[in-house]
Amino acid sequence: MVEMETKEKCLDALDFMQDWDTYTETLKEGVQVAKEFGLTDEEIEEVSESFADFLSEKVCPATPEEELLKDMWAVADKGERKALTSVFFKMIEKE
């Protein structure tokens, strides 16, 4: 029960993480806007890696997808993190 309460508090702190589909759609829109401003895919991925570092350290995973990403991020080296970011962007652009 304590674990569920902790997850709920984490979710309340960051509303954008409450719904996986909304979160990925928001990311997809963010990537499109960044491209409109002239950022390259590489620049977007670099910023995203930094953001993923923040999320993996500060945000409690509330869905199985978030927990899996956090676990993979925690054990990945820099090259693997770059690959994960690239794959993730391919997934959201496909939707």
Biopython code that builds the backbone (N, CA, C, O; Angstrom):
import numpy as np
from Bio.PDB.StructureBuilder import StructureBuilder

atoms = [
    (1, "MET", "N", (0.818, -1.197, 0.000)),
    (1, "MET", "CA", (0.000, 0.000, 0.000)),
    (1, "MET", "C", (0.863, 1.263, 0.000)),
    (1, "MET", "O", (0.534, 2.243, -0.669)),
    (2, "VAL", "N", (1.950, 1.238, 0.740)),
    (2, "VAL", "CA", (2.830, 2.404, 0.786)),
    (2, "VAL", "C", (3.402, 2.698, -0.590)),
    (2, "VAL", "O", (3.511, 3.857, -0.990)),
    (3, "GLU", "N", (3.771, 1.634, -1.321)),
    (3, "GLU", "CA", (4.328, 1.831, -2.656)),
    (3, "GLU", "C", (3.331, 2.544, -3.563)),
    (3, "GLU", "O", (3.720, 3.445, -4.306)),
    (4, "MET", "N", (2.058, 2.163, -3.521)),
    (4, "MET", "CA", (1.033, 2.788, -4.350)),
    (4, "MET", "C", (0.859, 4.255, -3.963)),
    (4, "MET", "O", (0.708, 5.107, -4.839)),
    (5, "GLU", "N", (0.876, 4.561, -2.671)),
    (5, "GLU", "CA", (0.765, 5.945, -2.234)),
    (5, "GLU", "C", (1.946, 6.770, -2.731)),
    (5, "GLU", "O", (1.774, 7.918, -3.139)),
    (6, "THR", "N", (3.139, 6.193, -2.699)),
    (6, "THR", "CA", (4.330, 6.887, -3.175)),
    (6, "THR", "C", (4.206, 7.185, -4.662)),
    (6, "THR", "O", (4.519, 8.292, -5.101)),
    (7, "LYS", "N", (3.749, 6.200, -5.447)),
    (7, "LYS", "CA", (3.573, 6.415, -6.883)),
    (7, "LYS", "C", (2.547, 7.508, -7.155)),
    (7, "LYS", "O", (2.739, 8.335, -8.047)),
    (8, "GLU", "N", (1.457, 7.515, -6.390)),
    (8, "GLU", "CA", (0.437, 8.537, -6.591)),
    (8, "GLU", "C", (0.991, 9.928, -6.306)),
    (8, "GLU", "O", (0.684, 10.874, -7.031)),
    (9, "LYS", "N", (1.802, 10.063, -5.260)),
    (9, "LYS", "CA", (2.415, 11.359, -4.958)),
    (9, "LYS", "C", (3.342, 11.793, -6.083)),
    (9, "LYS", "O", (3.362, 12.966, -6.457)),
    (10, "CYS", "N", (4.103, 10.859, -6.621)),
    (10, "CYS", "CA", (4.986, 11.188, -7.740)),
    (10, "CYS", "C", (4.180, 11.630, -8.950)),
    (10, "CYS", "O", (4.552, 12.583, -9.635)),
    (11, "LEU", "N", (3.088, 10.945, -9.212)),
    (11, "LEU", "CA", (2.246, 11.311, -10.349)),
    (11, "LEU", "C", (1.641, 12.684, -10.179)),
    (11, "LEU", "O", (1.585, 13.470, -11.125)),
    (12, "ASP", "N", (1.188, 12.972, -8.975)),
    (12, "ASP", "CA", (0.600, 14.279, -8.724)),
    (12, "ASP", "C", (1.618, 15.397, -8.941)),
    (12, "ASP", "O", (1.259, 16.498, -9.358)),
    (13, "ALA", "N", (2.874, 15.112, -8.660)),
    (13, "ALA", "CA", (3.920, 16.121, -8.807)),
    (13, "ALA", "C", (4.188, 16.453, -10.266)),
    (13, "ALA", "O", (4.531, 17.590, -10.588)),
    (14, "LEU", "N", (4.038, 15.485, -11.144)),
    (14, "LEU", "CA", (4.314, 15.694, -12.571)),
    (14, "LEU", "C", (3.174, 15.130, -13.397)),
    (14, "LEU", "O", (3.203, 13.963, -13.785)),
    (15, "ASP", "N", (2.184, 15.942, -13.664)),
    (15, "ASP", "CA", (0.989, 15.487, -14.364)),
    (15, "ASP", "C", (1.270, 14.893, -15.735)),
    (15, "ASP", "O", (0.552, 13.999, -16.181)),
    (16, "PHE", "N", (2.308, 15.379, -16.409)),
    (16, "PHE", "CA", (2.562, 14.906, -17.768)),
    (16, "PHE", "C", (2.937, 13.430, -17.809)),
    (16, "PHE", "O", (2.917, 12.822, -18.879)),
    (17, "MET", "N", (3.274, 12.847, -16.677)),
    (17, "MET", "CA", (3.646, 11.430, -16.651)),
    (17, "MET", "C", (2.458, 10.525, -16.340)),
    (17, "MET", "O", (2.618, 9.305, -16.319)),
    (18, "GLN", "N", (1.287, 11.076, -16.100)),
    (18, "GLN", "CA", (0.166, 10.255, -15.656)),
    (18, "GLN", "C", (-0.362, 9.316, -16.735)),
    (18, "GLN", "O", (-0.906, 8.264, -16.403)),
    (19, "ASP", "N", (-0.226, 9.646, -17.967)),
    (19, "ASP", "CA", (-0.802, 8.845, -19.036)),
    (19, "ASP", "C", (0.261, 8.633, -20.114)),
    (19, "ASP", "O", (0.717, 9.589, -20.740)),
    (20, "TRP", "N", (0.649, 7.385, -20.324)),
    (20, "TRP", "CA", (1.733, 7.069, -21.252)),
    (20, "TRP", "C", (1.437, 7.574, -22.663)),
    (20, "TRP", "O", (2.316, 8.142, -23.310)),
    (21, "ASP", "N", (0.204, 7.375, -23.148)),
    (21, "ASP", "CA", (-0.137, 7.802, -24.508)),
    (21, "ASP", "C", (-0.045, 9.320, -24.656)),
    (21, "ASP", "O", (0.471, 9.822, -25.655)),
    (22, "THR", "N", (-0.546, 10.044, -23.660)),
    (22, "THR", "CA", (-0.461, 11.506, -23.695)),
    (22, "THR", "C", (0.986, 11.953, -23.640)),
    (22, "THR", "O", (1.390, 12.869, -24.357)),
    (23, "TYR", "N", (1.762, 11.307, -22.791)),
    (23, "TYR", "CA", (3.186, 11.645, -22.655)),
    (23, "TYR", "C", (3.918, 11.464, -23.986)),
    (23, "TYR", "O", (4.654, 12.356, -24.410)),
    (24, "THR", "N", (3.724, 10.319, -24.650)),
    (24, "THR", "CA", (4.420, 10.099, -25.918)),
    (24, "THR", "C", (3.917, 11.047, -27.004)),
    (24, "THR", "O", (4.695, 11.488, -27.850)),
    (25, "GLU", "N", (2.629, 11.361, -26.985)),
    (25, "GLU", "CA", (2.099, 12.309, -27.969)),
    (25, "GLU", "C", (2.687, 13.705, -27.735)),
    (25, "GLU", "O", (3.001, 14.419, -28.687)),
    (26, "THR", "N", (2.831, 14.084, -26.473)),
    (26, "THR", "CA", (3.434, 15.370, -26.138)),
    (26, "THR", "C", (4.882, 15.425, -26.607)),
    (26, "THR", "O", (5.327, 16.441, -27.140)),
    (27, "LEU", "N", (5.615, 14.337, -26.411)),
    (27, "LEU", "CA", (6.993, 14.275, -26.899)),
    (27, "LEU", "C", (7.046, 14.395, -28.414)),
    (27, "LEU", "O", (7.889, 15.105, -28.962)),
    (28, "LYS", "N", (6.146, 13.703, -29.077)),
    (28, "LYS", "CA", (6.105, 13.752, -30.538)),
    (28, "LYS", "C", (5.876, 15.185, -31.020)),
    (28, "LYS", "O", (6.533, 15.645, -31.955)),
    (29, "GLU", "N", (4.946, 15.881, -30.378)),
    (29, "GLU", "CA", (4.682, 17.276, -30.732)),
    (29, "GLU", "C", (5.905, 18.144, -30.456)),
    (29, "GLU", "O", (6.227, 19.037, -31.240)),
    (30, "GLY", "N", (6.585, 17.882, -29.339)),
    (30, "GLY", "CA", (7.788, 18.639, -29.000)),
    (30, "GLY", "C", (8.883, 18.461, -30.030)),
    (30, "GLY", "O", (9.578, 19.418, -30.371)),
    (31, "VAL", "N", (9.045, 17.248, -30.527)),
    (31, "VAL", "CA", (10.045, 16.972, -31.560)),
    (31, "VAL", "C", (9.691, 17.725, -32.836)),
    (31, "VAL", "O", (10.562, 18.310, -33.479)),
    (32, "GLN", "N", (8.422, 17.711, -33.199)),
    (32, "GLN", "CA", (7.999, 18.418, -34.409)),
    (32, "GLN", "C", (8.262, 19.924, -34.297)),
    (32, "GLN", "O", (8.718, 20.549, -35.254)),
    (33, "VAL", "N", (7.974, 20.498, -33.134)),
    (33, "VAL", "CA", (8.223, 21.935, -32.920)),
    (33, "VAL", "C", (9.716, 22.222, -32.990)),
    (33, "VAL", "O", (10.133, 23.206, -33.601)),
    (34, "ALA", "N", (10.524, 21.365, -32.366)),
    (34, "ALA", "CA", (11.981, 21.563, -32.392)),
    (34, "ALA", "C", (12.498, 21.538, -33.829)),
    (34, "ALA", "O", (13.372, 22.326, -34.190)),
    (35, "LYS", "N", (11.962, 20.642, -34.639)),
    (35, "LYS", "CA", (12.371, 20.578, -36.047)),
    (35, "LYS", "C", (11.963, 21.842, -36.796)),
    (35, "LYS", "O", (12.699, 22.333, -37.653)),
    (36, "GLU", "N", (10.774, 22.368, -36.462)),
    (36, "GLU", "CA", (10.319, 23.606, -37.095)),
    (36, "GLU", "C", (11.244, 24.775, -36.761)),
    (36, "GLU", "O", (11.393, 25.701, -37.559)),
    (37, "PHE", "N", (11.865, 24.731, -35.575)),
    (37, "PHE", "CA", (12.804, 25.766, -35.167)),
    (37, "PHE", "C", (14.198, 25.528, -35.718)),
    (37, "PHE", "O", (15.115, 26.310, -35.468)),
    (38, "GLY", "N", (14.357, 24.439, -36.473)),
    (38, "GLY", "CA", (15.621, 24.191, -37.145)),
    (38, "GLY", "C", (16.599, 23.289, -36.415)),
    (38, "GLY", "O", (17.736, 23.136, -36.863)),
    (39, "LEU", "N", (16.194, 22.688, -35.304)),
    (39, "LEU", "CA", (17.086, 21.760, -34.615)),
    (39, "LEU", "C", (17.211, 20.476, -35.430)),
    (39, "LEU", "O", (16.237, 19.990, -36.007)),
    (40, "THR", "N", (18.413, 19.943, -35.465)),
    (40, "THR", "CA", (18.636, 18.683, -36.171)),
    (40, "THR", "C", (18.193, 17.529, -35.278)),
    (40, "THR", "O", (18.003, 17.699, -34.073)),
    (41, "ASP", "N", (18.033, 16.359, -35.881)),
    (41, "ASP", "CA", (17.677, 15.172, -35.103)),
    (41, "ASP", "C", (18.719, 14.908, -34.021)),
    (41, "ASP", "O", (18.378, 14.537, -32.897)),
    (42, "GLU", "N", (19.982, 15.101, -34.366)),
    (42, "GLU", "CA", (21.065, 14.876, -33.397)),
    (42, "GLU", "C", (20.954, 15.840, -32.212)),
    (42, "GLU", "O", (21.129, 15.435, -31.063)),
    (43, "GLU", "N", (20.662, 17.117, -32.494)),
    (43, "GLU", "CA", (20.507, 18.095, -31.411)),
    (43, "GLU", "C", (19.315, 17.756, -30.523)),
    (43, "GLU", "O", (19.392, 17.875, -29.300)),
    (44, "ILE", "N", (18.232, 17.340, -31.130)),
    (44, "ILE", "CA", (17.034, 16.962, -30.372)),
    (44, "ILE", "C", (17.336, 15.752, -29.495)),
    (44, "ILE", "O", (16.924, 15.708, -28.336)),
    (45, "GLU", "N", (18.048, 14.778, -30.036)),
    (45, "GLU", "CA", (18.386, 13.589, -29.261)),
    (45, "GLU", "C", (19.317, 13.923, -28.106)),
    (45, "GLU", "O", (19.190, 13.341, -27.029)),
    (46, "GLU", "N", (20.256, 14.853, -28.306)),
    (46, "GLU", "CA", (21.157, 15.250, -27.225)),
    (46, "GLU", "C", (20.379, 15.891, -26.071)),
    (46, "GLU", "O", (20.617, 15.579, -24.904)),
    (47, "VAL", "N", (19.459, 16.779, -26.406)),
    (47, "VAL", "CA", (18.627, 17.405, -25.374)),
    (47, "VAL", "C", (17.775, 16.343, -24.687)),
    (47, "VAL", "O", (17.598, 16.366, -23.469)),
    (48, "SER", "N", (17.261, 15.432, -25.466)),
    (48, "SER", "CA", (16.407, 14.378, -24.917)),
    (48, "SER", "C", (17.164, 13.460, -23.977)),
    (48, "SER", "O", (16.610, 12.993, -22.982)),
    (49, "GLU", "N", (18.430, 13.197, -24.284)),
    (49, "GLU", "CA", (19.246, 12.379, -23.387)),
    (49, "GLU", "C", (19.391, 13.073, -22.035)),
    (49, "GLU", "O", (19.296, 12.429, -20.991)),
    (50, "SER", "N", (19.617, 14.357, -22.053)),
    (50, "SER", "CA", (19.731, 15.107, -20.798)),
    (50, "SER", "C", (18.420, 15.071, -20.022)),
    (50, "SER", "O", (18.413, 14.918, -18.800)),
    (51, "PHE", "N", (17.317, 15.213, -20.741)),
    (51, "PHE", "CA", (16.009, 15.167, -20.095)),
    (51, "PHE", "C", (15.737, 13.774, -19.536)),
    (51, "PHE", "O", (15.184, 13.643, -18.444)),
    (52, "ALA", "N", (16.115, 12.745, -20.267)),
    (52, "ALA", "CA", (15.928, 11.376, -19.784)),
    (52, "ALA", "C", (16.759, 11.123, -18.532)),
    (52, "ALA", "O", (16.322, 10.408, -17.630)),
    (53, "ASP", "N", (17.963, 11.708, -18.472)),
    (53, "ASP", "CA", (18.767, 11.612, -17.245)),
    (53, "ASP", "C", (17.990, 12.186, -16.068)),
    (53, "ASP", "O", (17.919, 11.579, -14.999)),
    (54, "PHE", "N", (17.412, 13.358, -16.278)),
    (54, "PHE", "CA", (16.622, 13.997, -15.222)),
    (54, "PHE", "C", (15.448, 13.110, -14.819)),
    (54, "PHE", "O", (15.235, 12.861, -13.632)),
    (55, "LEU", "N", (14.691, 12.635, -15.797)),
    (55, "LEU", "CA", (13.523, 11.816, -15.488)),
    (55, "LEU", "C", (13.901, 10.542, -14.742)),
    (55, "LEU", "O", (13.221, 10.150, -13.794)),
    (56, "SER", "N", (14.980, 9.898, -15.165)),
    (56, "SER", "CA", (15.354, 8.635, -14.533)),
    (56, "SER", "C", (15.791, 8.827, -13.084)),
    (56, "SER", "O", (15.683, 7.907, -12.274)),
    (57, "GLU", "N", (16.280, 10.010, -12.760)),
    (57, "GLU", "CA", (16.728, 10.284, -11.394)),
    (57, "GLU", "C", (15.627, 10.879, -10.521)),
    (57, "GLU", "O", (15.604, 10.623, -9.317)),
    (58, "LYS", "N", (14.727, 11.654, -11.086)),
    (58, "LYS", "CA", (13.790, 12.440, -10.279)),
    (58, "LYS", "C", (12.339, 11.990, -10.324)),
    (58, "LYS", "O", (11.569, 12.335, -9.428)),
    (59, "VAL", "N", (11.941, 11.226, -11.344)),
    (59, "VAL", "CA", (10.539, 10.872, -11.498)),
    (59, "VAL", "C", (10.328, 9.396, -11.172)),
    (59, "VAL", "O", (11.067, 8.526, -11.634)),
    (60, "CYS", "N", (9.315, 9.141, -10.374)),
    (60, "CYS", "CA", (8.985, 7.755, -10.023)),
    (60, "CYS", "C", (8.240, 7.118, -11.189)),
    (60, "CYS", "O", (7.290, 7.706, -11.705)),
    (61, "PRO", "N", (8.650, 5.934, -11.611)),
    (61, "PRO", "CA", (7.916, 5.270, -12.692)),
    (61, "PRO", "C", (6.543, 4.838, -12.204)),
    (61, "PRO", "O", (6.419, 4.248, -11.131)),
    (62, "ALA", "N", (5.523, 5.129, -12.980)),
    (62, "ALA", "CA", (4.156, 4.809, -12.580)),
    (62, "ALA", "C", (3.495, 3.797, -13.507)),
    (62, "ALA", "O", (2.437, 3.255, -13.185)),
    (63, "THR", "N", (4.107, 3.544, -14.643)),
    (63, "THR", "CA", (3.567, 2.551, -15.571)),
    (63, "THR", "C", (4.662, 1.526, -15.838)),
    (63, "THR", "O", (5.839, 1.796, -15.597)),
    (64, "PRO", "N", (4.280, 0.354, -16.335)),
    (64, "PRO", "CA", (5.306, -0.642, -16.680)),
    (64, "PRO", "C", (6.301, -0.117, -17.704)),
    (64, "PRO", "O", (7.487, -0.440, -17.637)),
    (65, "GLU", "N", (5.826, 0.696, -18.659)),
    (65, "GLU", "CA", (6.716, 1.249, -19.678)),
    (65, "GLU", "C", (7.751, 2.187, -19.059)),
    (65, "GLU", "O", (8.934, 2.131, -19.394)),
    (66, "GLU", "N", (7.292, 3.046, -18.156)),
    (66, "GLU", "CA", (8.206, 3.977, -17.507)),
    (66, "GLU", "C", (9.220, 3.238, -16.643)),
    (66, "GLU", "O", (10.395, 3.604, -16.601)),
    (67, "GLU", "N", (8.763, 2.202, -15.959)),
    (67, "GLU", "CA", (9.670, 1.432, -15.112)),
    (67, "GLU", "C", (10.726, 0.717, -15.954)),
    (67, "GLU", "O", (11.901, 0.686, -15.589)),
    (68, "LEU", "N", (10.304, 0.146, -17.075)),
    (68, "LEU", "CA", (11.250, -0.533, -17.968)),
    (68, "LEU", "C", (12.271, 0.456, -18.513)),
    (68, "LEU", "O", (13.469, 0.173, -18.509)),
    (69, "LEU", "N", (11.813, 1.612, -18.981)),
    (69, "LEU", "CA", (12.738, 2.627, -19.500)),
    (69, "LEU", "C", (13.714, 3.081, -18.431)),
    (69, "LEU", "O", (14.904, 3.239, -18.702)),
    (70, "LYS", "N", (13.223, 3.292, -17.223)),
    (70, "LYS", "CA", (14.097, 3.735, -16.134)),
    (70, "LYS", "C", (15.142, 2.671, -15.826)),
    (70, "LYS", "O", (16.317, 2.988, -15.642)),
    (71, "ASP", "N", (14.719, 1.405, -15.767)),
    (71, "ASP", "CA", (15.660, 0.313, -15.490)),
    (71, "ASP", "C", (16.703, 0.181, -16.595)),
    (71, "ASP", "O", (17.886, -0.013, -16.313)),
    (72, "MET", "N", (16.270, 0.287, -17.851)),
    (72, "MET", "CA", (17.212, 0.187, -18.963)),
    (72, "MET", "C", (18.183, 1.361, -18.948)),
    (72, "MET", "O", (19.379, 1.185, -19.181)),
    (73, "TRP", "N", (17.670, 2.558, -18.676)),
    (73, "TRP", "CA", (18.506, 3.757, -18.641)),
    (73, "TRP", "C", (19.569, 3.645, -17.556)),
    (73, "TRP", "O", (20.706, 4.080, -17.741)),
    (74, "ALA", "N", (19.194, 3.062, -16.430)),
    (74, "ALA", "CA", (20.107, 2.966, -15.281)),
    (74, "ALA", "C", (21.330, 2.096, -15.574)),
    (74, "ALA", "O", (22.404, 2.346, -15.027)),
    (75, "VAL", "N", (21.185, 1.091, -16.417)),
    (75, "VAL", "CA", (22.302, 0.180, -16.683)),
    (75, "VAL", "C", (22.996, 0.460, -18.013)),
    (75, "VAL", "O", (24.010, -0.164, -18.325)),
    (76, "ALA", "N", (22.459, 1.393, -18.797)),
    (76, "ALA", "CA", (23.016, 1.688, -20.120)),
    (76, "ALA", "C", (24.231, 2.608, -20.019)),
    (76, "ALA", "O", (24.288, 3.499, -19.172)),
    (77, "ASP", "N", (25.202, 2.370, -20.903)),
    (77, "ASP", "CA", (26.323, 3.306, -20.996)),
    (77, "ASP", "C", (25.921, 4.432, -21.964)),
    (77, "ASP", "O", (24.809, 4.424, -22.493)),
    (78, "LYS", "N", (26.816, 5.389, -22.194)),
    (78, "LYS", "CA", (26.486, 6.564, -23.019)),
    (78, "LYS", "C", (26.028, 6.169, -24.430)),
    (78, "LYS", "O", (25.048, 6.715, -24.935)),
    (79, "GLY", "N", (26.722, 5.240, -25.055)),
    (79, "GLY", "CA", (26.338, 4.805, -26.393)),
    (79, "GLY", "C", (24.985, 4.120, -26.413)),
    (79, "GLY", "O", (24.187, 4.319, -27.329)),
    (80, "GLU", "N", (24.737, 3.313, -25.400)),
    (80, "GLU", "CA", (23.449, 2.628, -25.314)),
    (80, "GLU", "C", (22.319, 3.620, -25.048)),
    (80, "GLU", "O", (21.215, 3.464, -25.571)),
    (81, "ARG", "N", (22.595, 4.637, -24.239)),
    (81, "ARG", "CA", (21.581, 5.660, -23.981)),
    (81, "ARG", "C", (21.243, 6.420, -25.257)),
    (81, "ARG", "O", (20.084, 6.751, -25.507)),
    (82, "LYS", "N", (22.261, 6.690, -26.057)),
    (82, "LYS", "CA", (22.026, 7.363, -27.344)),
    (82, "LYS", "C", (21.153, 6.475, -28.240)),
    (82, "LYS", "O", (20.240, 6.959, -28.909)),
    (83, "ALA", "N", (21.446, 5.178, -28.243)),
    (83, "ALA", "CA", (20.654, 4.243, -29.048)),
    (83, "ALA", "C", (19.213, 4.156, -28.529)),
    (83, "ALA", "O", (18.271, 4.134, -29.321)),
    (84, "LEU", "N", (19.041, 4.106, -27.212)),
    (84, "LEU", "CA", (17.695, 4.067, -26.638)),
    (84, "LEU", "C", (16.904, 5.309, -27.025)),
    (84, "LEU", "O", (15.726, 5.218, -27.370)),
    (85, "THR", "N", (17.547, 6.461, -26.968)),
    (85, "THR", "CA", (16.885, 7.712, -27.334)),
    (85, "THR", "C", (16.467, 7.679, -28.798)),
    (85, "THR", "O", (15.353, 8.076, -29.140)),
    (86, "SER", "N", (17.353, 7.209, -29.651)),
    (86, "SER", "CA", (17.055, 7.127, -31.075)),
    (86, "SER", "C", (15.887, 6.181, -31.342)),
    (86, "SER", "O", (14.991, 6.503, -32.121)),
    (87, "VAL", "N", (15.895, 5.036, -30.707)),
    (87, "VAL", "CA", (14.808, 4.060, -30.881)),
    (87, "VAL", "C", (13.492, 4.642, -30.372)),
    (87, "VAL", "O", (12.452, 4.488, -31.013)),
    (88, "PHE", "N", (13.539, 5.307, -29.225)),
    (88, "PHE", "CA", (12.332, 5.884, -28.663)),
    (88, "PHE", "C", (11.730, 6.909, -29.619)),
    (88, "PHE", "O", (10.516, 6.936, -29.817)),
    (89, "PHE", "N", (12.580, 7.755, -30.215)),
    (89, "PHE", "CA", (12.068, 8.743, -31.167)),
    (89, "PHE", "C", (11.472, 8.072, -32.397)),
    (89, "PHE", "O", (10.459, 8.532, -32.924)),
    (90, "LYS", "N", (12.085, 7.002, -32.854)),
    (90, "LYS", "CA", (11.513, 6.282, -33.996)),
    (90, "LYS", "C", (10.142, 5.729, -33.645)),
    (90, "LYS", "O", (9.240, 5.722, -34.482)),
    (91, "MET", "N", (9.978, 5.263, -32.400)),
    (91, "MET", "CA", (8.689, 4.732, -31.958)),
    (91, "MET", "C", (7.618, 5.815, -31.951)),
    (91, "MET", "O", (6.510, 5.596, -32.440)),
    (92, "ILE", "N", (7.946, 6.997, -31.392)),
    (92, "ILE", "CA", (6.903, 8.031, -31.301)),
    (92, "ILE", "C", (6.603, 8.670, -32.646)),
    (92, "ILE", "O", (5.485, 9.129, -32.879)),
    (93, "GLU", "N", (7.591, 8.706, -33.536)),
    (93, "GLU", "CA", (7.332, 9.264, -34.867)),
    (93, "GLU", "C", (6.493, 8.313, -35.709)),
    (93, "GLU", "O", (5.784, 8.748, -36.617)),
    (94, "LYS", "N", (6.569, 7.023, -35.414)),
    (94, "LYS", "CA", (5.806, 6.014, -36.147)),
    (94, "LYS", "C", (4.305, 6.109, -35.835)),
    (94, "LYS", "O", (3.467, 5.834, -36.694)),
    (95, "GLU", "N", (3.985, 6.495, -34.615)),
    (95, "GLU", "CA", (2.577, 6.531, -34.177)),
    (95, "GLU", "C", (1.762, 7.551, -34.906)),
    (95, "GLU", "O", (0.568, 7.691, -34.641)),
]
sb = StructureBuilder()
sb.init_structure("model")
sb.init_model(0)
sb.init_chain("A")
sb.init_seg("    ")
for serial, (resi, resn, name, xyz) in enumerate(atoms, 1):
    if name == "N":
        sb.init_residue(resn, " ", resi, " ")
    sb.init_atom(name, np.array(xyz, "f"), 0.0, 1.0, " ", f" {name:<3s}", serial, name[0])
structure = sb.get_structure()
